[in-house]
Amino acid sequence: MNRKQDSERIQREASKRFALPVPQPYEEVRPLVIRANVGDTVQINFENKLGRRASIHVQGLSYNVLTSDGANVGFNPDSTISRRICYTWQADQEGVFLFSDMADTRSGEDGTNVHGLFGAIIVEAAGSTWYDLVTGKPMDSGLFADIYHPAKPAFREYAVFFHDELEINTADGGQPVDPHTGLPSGTTAISYRSEPMRNRLPLDHHADPADTAEDISMSSWAYGDPATPVFQSYTGERVIIRFLMPADKPRNISFVLHGHLWRAQPDDPFTRIIPIQGAVSVGNVFNIEPERTKYPGDYLYRSGSLRWDVESGMWGIFRVLSRGIRYHCKAACRSVKHWWEKKWYEK
């Protein structure tokens, strides 16, 4: 059997097991990512319906510790709440800033950060505007955005949250089980979504060994796109990944993007070039700007831990497309739009 026939057979078998389309993050719940410009004031009216105290604590931005710390520390007023509060922060520097619950970081398995009470505030350069990647319309919040500035190169921005040890149950309320071993199986995730390998590997133990190869199990052509976020870009585009680790265990992981390199410190031209961001633990954030991609295709992004994290669902796809006529038309229209806005402003 040649490779084409083998691929067709795998696709037929996969279609039987994956008959339903996989919902993508923009169709489901996702972490809250708020964007602001340097100099802005950010306010959140926070309402707590959890039945226990909760809060929002932002790392790195300026705020009044008496009213907006989101924590109960020492003799400071308690800014965790049981009902409602208004938090205020000053966007005084560019970058990505993680927020999480400091009222209940982790009490047993019921900590609110474990269940997803985390997000980010991304502060762009003053004068920036951001738009939906698909519709091109202005947006208030979201994981992905096109960022434009009148005096700086545009770029695509992806906010990515890696979190592990999720409390996930099956549809009948039980614990997920690996179909190959029959043992309980944990789950890791990216931005509330997960694609564990137990859902993609063939269940027939007598199947062709080629079916279990990693390149086949991760194939979108054979199994469909993973449930984790799929980043989309065009060749040659500038891309910035805002990478965050909000929860759960204080153990180091890493971030890998196949086929790409980047500077360890994006703003330092003399810093070393790396293929992996290591030493990532709870509370860490990183700005990753990969070298611009020359060749279209699907590139794997994942945790550096194959045995546990990737196997349990912590992987996804960075999809780079060719620059077709549609791309050049969109780019031209946006350039004219920004030129006209600038001319109107100068009047």
C-alpha positions in Angstrom: 0.0 0.0 0.0 1.5 3.4 -1.0 1.5 6.5 1.1 -1.5 8.0 -0.6 -3.7 4.9 -0.2 -2.5 4.6 3.4 -3.4 8.3 4.1 -6.9 7.8 2.5 -7.5 4.7 4.7 -6.5 6.7 7.8 -8.8 9.5 6.9 -11.7 7.1 6.4 -11.1 5.5 9.8 -10.7 8.9 11.5 -13.9 10.2 10.0 -15.8 7.4 11.8 -14.4 8.4 15.2 -14.5 12.2 14.6 -17.9 12.8 12.9 -18.7 16.0 14.7 -16.8 19.2 14.0 -14.5 20.4 16.7 -15.6 23.8 18.2 -12.8 26.4 18.1 -12.1 28.8 21.0 -13.9 31.7 19.4 -17.1 29.6 19.5 -16.6 28.7 23.2 -15.7 30.4 26.5 -12.1 31.7 26.6 -9.9 33.7 29.0 -10.6 37.4 29.1 -7.9 39.4 27.4 -8.3 43.2 27.6 -6.2 45.6 25.5 -5.3 49.2 26.3 -2.8 51.8 25.2 0.0 53.3 27.2 -1.5 56.1 29.3 -5.0 54.6 29.5 -6.9 53.8 32.7 -8.4 50.4 32.9 -11.5 49.7 35.0 -13.3 46.4 35.6 -16.7 46.2 37.4 -16.3 42.8 39.0 -19.3 40.8 40.2 -18.7 37.7 42.2 -21.4 34.9 42.0 -19.2 32.0 43.2 -20.5 31.9 46.8 -17.0 32.5 48.2 -14.6 35.4 48.2 -12.8 36.2 44.9 -10.8 38.9 43.3 -8.7 40.1 40.4 -5.0 40.8 41.0 -2.9 42.3 38.2 0.9 41.7 38.2 3.0 44.7 37.0 0.6 47.6 36.4 0.2 50.5 38.8 -2.9 50.7 41.1 -4.0 52.0 44.4 -3.1 49.2 46.8 -5.9 50.3 49.2 -8.7 49.7 46.6 -7.4 47.6 43.7 -4.8 45.1 44.9 -7.3 42.2 44.8 -5.7 40.6 47.8 -6.0 40.5 51.6 -2.4 41.3 52.9 -1.3 42.6 56.3 -3.0 45.7 57.5 -4.1 46.8 54.0 -7.9 46.9 53.3 -9.2 43.6 52.1 -9.9 44.2 48.3 -11.2 40.6 47.8 -15.0 40.6 47.6 -18.0 38.5 48.0 -20.3 40.6 45.8 -19.2 43.6 43.7 -16.2 45.9 43.4 -14.6 48.2 40.8 -10.9 47.7 40.2 -8.8 50.4 38.5 -5.3 50.0 37.0 -3.0 52.4 35.1 -1.6 51.2 31.8 1.7 52.9 32.3 4.0 50.5 30.3 3.8 48.2 27.3 3.6 44.5 27.7 1.4 41.6 28.8 0.2 41.5 32.4 -1.4 38.4 34.0 -4.3 38.7 36.3 -5.6 36.0 38.6 -7.6 35.4 41.8 -5.7 36.2 45.0 -8.6 35.5 47.3 -8.4 31.8 46.6 -5.3 31.0 44.7 -5.6 27.3 45.4 -7.6 25.8 48.3 -7.5 22.1 47.7 -8.9 21.4 44.2 -11.5 24.2 44.5 -9.2 27.2 43.9 -10.7 29.5 41.4 -7.4 29.9 39.4 -7.5 26.1 38.9 -11.0 26.5 37.3 -10.0 29.4 35.0 -10.3 32.7 36.9 -7.4 34.2 35.1 -6.8 36.5 32.1 -4.5 39.3 30.9 -4.3 43.0 30.2 -2.1 43.7 27.1 -0.8 47.3 26.9 0.0 48.4 23.4 2.0 51.5 22.3 0.1 54.8 22.7 -2.0 55.4 19.5 -2.5 51.7 18.6 -5.7 50.3 17.3 -6.7 46.6 17.2 -9.0 44.6 14.9 -10.5 41.1 14.6 -8.3 38.8 12.6 -11.3 37.4 10.6 -13.7 40.3 10.1 -11.3 43.2 10.3 -13.7 45.1 12.6 -12.5 46.9 15.8 -12.7 44.8 18.9 -12.8 45.4 22.7 -11.2 42.2 23.9 -10.1 38.8 22.6 -7.2 36.3 22.4 -6.1 37.2 18.9 -5.9 40.6 17.2 -4.3 42.6 14.4 -2.4 45.5 16.0 -1.9 48.8 14.0 0.0 51.9 14.8 0.5 55.0 12.7 4.3 55.0 13.1 5.2 51.4 13.8 4.9 48.1 11.8 1.7 46.2 12.2 1.7 42.8 13.7 -0.5 39.8 14.6 -0.9 39.2 18.3 -1.8 35.9 20.0 -2.4 35.6 23.7 -1.7 32.0 24.8 -2.4 30.5 28.2 -0.8 27.2 29.2 -2.4 25.6 32.2 -2.3 22.0 33.6 -3.9 19.6 36.0 -7.4 20.5 34.9 -10.4 19.2 36.8 -12.3 17.7 33.8 -15.1 15.1 33.9 -16.5 13.0 31.0 -20.1 13.5 29.8 -21.4 11.0 32.4 -19.6 12.8 35.2 -16.7 10.3 35.5 -13.0 10.8 35.1 -11.4 10.6 31.7 -9.8 7.2 31.0 -7.0 6.3 28.5 -8.6 3.8 26.1 -5.3 2.0 25.6 -4.4 1.5 29.3 -7.8 1.7 31.0 -6.2 4.0 33.6 -7.4 7.5 34.7 -5.9 10.1 32.4 -5.2 13.7 33.3 -5.7 16.7 31.0 -3.6 19.8 30.3 -4.9 22.8 28.3 -4.3 25.9 26.3 -6.7 28.8 26.8 -9.4 26.5 28.3 -9.1 24.1 25.4 -7.4 20.7 25.2 -6.7 18.0 22.6 -5.5 14.9 24.5 -3.9 12.1 22.4 -6.3 9.6 23.9 -8.9 11.1 21.6 -6.9 10.8 18.4 -4.9 7.6 18.5 -6.7 4.6 16.9 -8.6 2.4 19.4 -8.0 -0.8 17.3 -4.9 -2.4 18.8 -4.5 -4.4 15.6 -4.3 -1.3 13.4 -1.4 -0.5 11.2 1.5 0.9 13.4 1.7 3.8 11.0 -1.6 5.0 12.4 0.0 5.7 15.8 2.9 7.8 14.4 3.0 11.3 15.9 2.8 13.0 12.6 -0.5 11.1 11.8 -2.1 11.6 15.2 -1.5 15.4 14.9 -2.6 15.6 11.3 -5.5 18.0 10.7 -6.0 16.3 7.3 -6.7 13.0 8.9 -8.3 14.0 12.2 -9.4 17.6 11.8 -8.0 20.6 13.5 -7.3 20.2 17.3 -9.7 21.9 19.8 -6.8 24.1 21.0 -6.4 27.5 19.4 -5.2 27.5 15.8 -3.1 30.6 15.0 -3.3 31.9 11.5 -0.9 34.1 9.7 0.6 34.9 6.3 4.2 34.3 5.2 6.4 37.2 6.0 4.1 38.7 8.6 5.2 40.0 12.0 3.8 37.9 14.8 4.0 38.4 18.6 2.9 35.7 21.0 2.0 36.8 24.5 2.7 33.6 26.4 1.3 33.2 30.0 1.3 30.4 32.6 -1.5 31.2 35.1 -2.1 27.8 36.8 -1.9 25.2 38.3 1.2 23.3 39.6 4.4 25.3 40.5 6.5 23.1 38.2 8.4 24.3 35.2 7.2 23.7 31.6 8.4 25.2 28.3 7.0 26.5 25.1 8.2 25.1 21.7 7.2 26.4 18.2 8.5 24.0 15.6 10.4 25.6 12.6 10.9 28.9 14.3 13.5 30.8 16.3 13.3 34.0 18.3 15.3 36.3 20.5 15.2 35.5 24.2 14.7 39.3 24.9 12.7 40.7 21.9 13.8 44.3 22.6 17.5 43.5 22.8 19.2 43.0 19.4 22.2 41.4 21.1 20.4 38.7 23.0 20.8 35.0 22.1 18.5 33.3 19.6 16.5 30.4 21.1 14.2 27.6 19.7 12.4 27.1 23.1 11.3 29.2 26.0 12.1 27.3 29.2 11.8 27.8 32.9 8.1 28.7 32.7 6.2 28.4 36.0 3.0 29.7 37.5 2.8 33.5 37.2 5.3 33.9 34.4 4.7 35.8 31.2 6.8 36.1 28.0 6.8 38.1 24.8 7.8 35.9 22.0 8.4 37.3 18.5 9.3 34.5 16.1 11.4 35.2 13.0 9.1 35.9 10.1 8.0 32.7 8.3 9.0 32.2 4.7 7.2 29.0 3.9 3.5 28.3 4.3 2.3 25.2 6.2 1.2 23.9 9.6 3.7 24.3 12.4 3.3 22.5 15.7 3.4 24.5 18.9 3.4 22.7 22.2 4.8 22.2 25.7 8.4 20.8 25.8 7.1 17.9 27.9 6.0 15.2 25.4 5.3 12.5 27.9 2.8 14.3 30.1 1.8 17.7 28.7 1.5 17.0 25.0 0.0 13.6 25.6 -2.6 15.2 27.8 -3.6 17.9 25.3 -1.1 20.8 25.5 -0.4 21.3 21.8 -1.8 23.2 18.8 -1.2 24.5 15.3 0.4 27.7 13.9 -1.0 27.8 10.4 1.0 30.0 7.9 -0.8 30.8 4.6 0.5 31.9 1.3 0.0 35.6 0.3 -2.8 35.4 -2.3 -4.8 38.1 -4.1 -7.2 38.4 -1.1 -4.3 39.1 1.2 -2.9 41.9 -1.0 -6.4 43.5 -1.4 -7.0 43.5 2.3 -3.6 45.0 3.0 -4.1 47.7 0.4 -7.5 48.6 1.7 -6.2 48.9 5.3 -3.3 51.0 4.2 -5.6 53.4 2.4 -7.9 53.5 5.4 -5.0 54.3 7.8 -3.6 56.9 5.4 -7.0 58.6 5.2 -7.5 58.6 9.0 -4.0 60.1 9.4 -4.7 62.9 6.8 -8.1 63.6 8.4 -6.4 63.8 11.9 -3.7 66.2 10.6 -6.4 68.6 9.3 
